Amino acid sequence: MGEETGYASATPHGPESPEESGAARDARLGAAVERAQRGDEDAFSEVYRIVHPGLLGYLRGIVGEDAEDVASDAWLETARDLGRFRGDGAGFRAWTATIARHRALDHLRRVRSRPRSSRFEQDLSELPAAGDAAGEALDALSTERALALIAGLPRDQAEAVLLRVVVGLDGPSAARVLGKRPGAVRSAAHRGLNRLAKQLQGRGR
């Protein structure tokens, strides 16, 4: 996941330094998850610090101002079922994103609402390289402004970009979260980032 480092300043995944690679971050997360499963409360706090910023950004893109409440529900479920999880750090982020997405969709059903537009459910496997126009555009933004612009995308493109850039999932993991084919997710992510780049160029960033 080293290709994602170009987005680090726009959408940080956690308290790690911008120089920390995706592989190093996932190794640190995986080790913390293992300790937390053995009952280490400090380790669970570390897991939370690493995962929560990206997860909250993803939820903000789906449920807006209710993201904190939905995130709390997702973390309660995560803590309850932690002992059932099997996998590495990257797998854990995908697992928590799936839990958060289910809680978000439950929330939206309860309030008889839907995320922005009804065009959300495609997939994504590969994003453009960090040096392209979309990557440079997102890199120039604050997290808050980046999330606001992503929220304005069609739903399929927005969730694809959120999972890849904000949560930091790889293509196959993001596709599993959405229950879609990787090729469709790839297409949605490319279209979304290209649209963001055009919007930012039109505004002069």
Solvent accessible surface area in square Angstrom, and as a share of the most:
residue,aa,sasa,rsa
1,M,52,0.23
2,G,45,0.43
3,E,86,0.39
4,E,10,0.05
5,T,68,0.39
6,G,22,0.21
7,Y,5,0.02
8,A,27,0.21
9,S,76,0.49
10,A,0,0.00
11,T,1,0.01
12,P,65,0.41
13,H,18,0.08
14,G,12,0.12
15,P,81,0.51
16,E,30,0.14
17,S,59,0.38
18,P,93,0.59
19,E,144,0.65
20,E,35,0.16
21,S,46,0.30
22,G,2,0.02
23,A,74,0.57
24,A,47,0.36
25,R,12,0.04
26,D,17,0.09
27,A,69,0.54
28,R,75,0.27
29,L,0,0.00
30,G,12,0.12
31,A,46,0.36
32,A,0,0.00
33,V,3,0.02
34,E,98,0.44
35,R,82,0.30
36,A,10,0.08
37,Q,63,0.28
38,R,177,0.65
39,G,58,0.56
40,D,55,0.29
41,E,145,0.65
42,D,116,0.60
43,A,2,0.01
44,F,51,0.21
45,S,50,0.32
46,E,33,0.15
47,V,0,0.00
48,Y,83,0.32
49,R,125,0.46
50,I,1,0.01
51,V,7,0.04
52,H,26,0.12
53,P,55,0.35
54,G,3,0.03
55,L,3,0.02
56,L,16,0.08
57,G,2,0.02
58,Y,0,0.00
59,L,0,0.00
60,R,109,0.40
61,G,2,0.02
62,I,7,0.03
63,V,16,0.09
64,G,33,0.32
65,E,170,0.76
66,D,46,0.24
67,A,2,0.01
68,E,94,0.42
69,D,99,0.51
70,V,3,0.01
71,A,1,0.01
72,S,62,0.40
73,D,60,0.31
74,A,1,0.01
75,W,19,0.07
76,L,129,0.64
77,E,36,0.16
78,T,1,0.01
79,A,52,0.40
80,R,176,0.64
81,D,14,0.07
82,L,16,0.08
83,G,50,0.48
84,R,187,0.68
85,F,15,0.06
86,R,187,0.68
87,G,57,0.55
88,D,92,0.48
89,G,1,0.01
90,A,26,0.20
91,G,25,0.24
92,F,0,0.00
93,R,6,0.02
94,A,12,0.09
95,W,60,0.21
96,T,1,0.01
97,A,0,0.00
98,T,39,0.22
99,I,12,0.06
100,A,0,0.00
101,R,18,0.07
102,H,88,0.39
103,R,62,0.23
104,A,0,0.00
105,L,36,0.18
106,D,36,0.18
107,H,23,0.10
108,L,14,0.07
109,R,159,0.58
110,R,158,0.57
111,V,77,0.44
112,R,227,0.83
113,S,52,0.34
114,R,162,0.59
115,P,6,0.04
116,R,94,0.34
117,S,30,0.19
118,S,76,0.49
119,R,146,0.53
120,F,1,0.00
121,E,58,0.26
122,Q,65,0.29
123,D,0,0.00
124,L,0,0.00
125,S,16,0.10
126,E,103,0.46
127,L,17,0.08
128,P,22,0.14
129,A,74,0.57
130,A,33,0.25
131,G,56,0.54
132,D,43,0.22
133,A,44,0.34
134,A,2,0.02
135,G,0,0.00
136,E,83,0.37
137,A,1,0.01
138,L,0,0.00
139,D,62,0.32
140,A,61,0.47
141,L,11,0.05
142,S,70,0.45
143,T,50,0.29
144,E,142,0.64
145,R,80,0.29
146,A,0,0.00
147,L,16,0.08
148,A,66,0.51
149,L,15,0.07
150,I,0,0.00
151,A,26,0.20
152,G,60,0.58
153,L,3,0.02
154,P,7,0.05
155,R,11,0.04
156,D,10,0.05
157,Q,10,0.05
158,A,0,0.00
159,E,1,0.00
160,A,0,0.00
161,V,0,0.00
162,L,0,0.00
163,L,0,0.00
164,R,5,0.02
165,V,2,0.01
166,V,4,0.03
167,V,6,0.04
168,G,0,0.00
169,L,1,0.00
170,D,47,0.24
171,G,2,0.02
172,P,69,0.43
173,S,6,0.04
174,A,0,0.00
175,A,3,0.02
176,R,164,0.60
177,V,8,0.05
178,L,9,0.05
179,G,63,0.61
180,K,78,0.33
181,R,170,0.62
182,P,56,0.35
183,G,29,0.28
184,A,19,0.15
185,V,0,0.00
186,R,99,0.36
187,S,44,0.28
188,A,0,0.00
189,A,0,0.00
190,H,59,0.26
191,R,96,0.35
192,G,0,0.00
193,L,0,0.00
194,N,74,0.38
195,R,103,0.38
196,L,0,0.00
197,A,6,0.05
198,K,146,0.62
199,Q,60,0.27
200,L,0,0.00
201,Q,108,0.48
202,G,71,0.68
203,R,146,0.53
204,G,61,0.59
205,R,117,0.43
